[in-house]
């Protein structure tokens, strides 16, 4: 079911409504601004926990769209794929995800697909599925939460944007949706990404600007005869390439020499480049037994000790990175040992012992000699080490992608490099504990977000290996071209863009697509600007982006801001939650809900 604008699912009797008017203080009034995946996690926790409370709870959800999907529109084309496998996504938290608290029973994304999508195709647990399916799953989850509401809970969906928030003297908030006013005691703002429009100058010779989303409509103005610049080499860039190729009718087929692309004739020429010039590494197939595996060196307790020892803040490169590198070496040599018939657990223990004894360098050199293998490349943990060459750049990119594909095809159990790189992903919570809420010194904070966070994305948040196989096929078909960033030329008025090819030809671009994260020109959502302007929230000082809501600042105890808009104050907020192991998204949602409902919250 989908709630119509300003409609509500009401389990109160008319007598209870009269009682609420007579004793408004007995009702907990909560506002949720935005109901994508992050808002949905808090709504689910509120409704689940409220079942154990005697208080009545009135929840107002403000979202102009259908609650649940958020960015994962159910209308987006099937060629836009997730880069997280189906079995690693769930909107129903178990005890592991909540750190011990009791969660709600329900299907994970893979189980839901088996139930509702089996007629469309065979679905595998470690498969990358269409994002539109995830949107359907999120919408279904919202409907399931509403269907199972406790008697004392009322949820009202207002299909409108909140255009103003006032903080009242007694601590509550007044939310405005046009002429209507809504009073709440507790407020969650989780409006996700800002939507930025593109204003184009139609003057002849001007390069037309396009956004990467929403597809397919955003790219419809690009003609088949155009020369298109795509700024970015990651997930968004892969989506743009797909939209301008298979999205227009082209297809990939297996030929005698491997994957080939059959053009439809509507594809423009695509010139890809990025600021760093470094390609992303592809996602390998995930081995189920590796999910939730515990580290030996870069542990949560090790990070907690560092935070206690350095209350003034950590130096990421001096104090945190050595732990992560040692964990990478443990994974690297463990896989090598296994491949050579030795005990991987014993080797990991040897590396861990050497680290804590201060002998890690000697140990890694000794292991490299013992197994007759090279040391782990510094490229995987040093963002300054890999420099994309200007000369022969297209050939270099192709070689990088092909070598990485070969490692991805081996899988985490048989590729020492991929196993080591995966530490960036498997220890993401440790990184958060080190970075979040002023965990780093000011200069180190900037270094982490400017250099290391992009490195992590390139290492473990890249496209599926199939996307890179397709990219190579498109290059073979003469549709995709790689250009070094130094060979991208802007006119004096910045209205026209051209690229210089490897052969020295200057190609004026008819269209340019911004296909990367961290766009410095992207403004925050309007409601965030309004909250900042009213002094209700503030940015993380002068040393980073991100809304800052924390007990160390001018925080309001009944206001929470979560999701991508707090990136900078906290680390890695662009993901969908999962069960089976600790999930920061679920744990945060549970804590927020407990505080709103006046329940005990663990430290």
Secondary structure, DSSP 8 states (H G I E B T S, - for coil): ----TTEEEE---HHHHHHHHH-GGGEEEEEEE--SHHHHHHHHHHHHHHTT-SSEEEEEEE-SS-TTTTTS-TTS-TT-B-SS-GGG--SS--TTTTTTS-------HHHHHHHHSTTT----TT---BHHHHHHHHHHHHHHHHHT--TTEEEEEE-S---EEEE-TTS-EEEEETTEEEEESEEEE---S----------TT--EEEES-STTGGGTT--TT-EEEEE-SSHHHHHHHHHTTGGGT-EEEEETTEEEEE--S---EEEEE-SS------B----GGGTT---SSS-HHHHHHHHHHTTT-B-IIIIIHHHHHHHHHHHHHHHHHHHTTS-HHHHHHHHHHHHHTT-HHHHHHHHHHHHT-----GGGT-TTT----STTHHHHHHHHHHHHHHHHHH-TTT-HHHHHHTHHHHTHHHHHHHHTTTTB-HHHHHHIIIIIHHHHHHHHS--BHHHHHHHHHHHHTT-EEE--GGGEEE-TTS--EEEE-TTS-EEE-SEEEE--S--TT----HHHHHHHHTTSSEESTTS--SEE-STTSS--TTEEE-SGGGBTTBS-------SSS--HHHHHHHHHHHHHTT-----
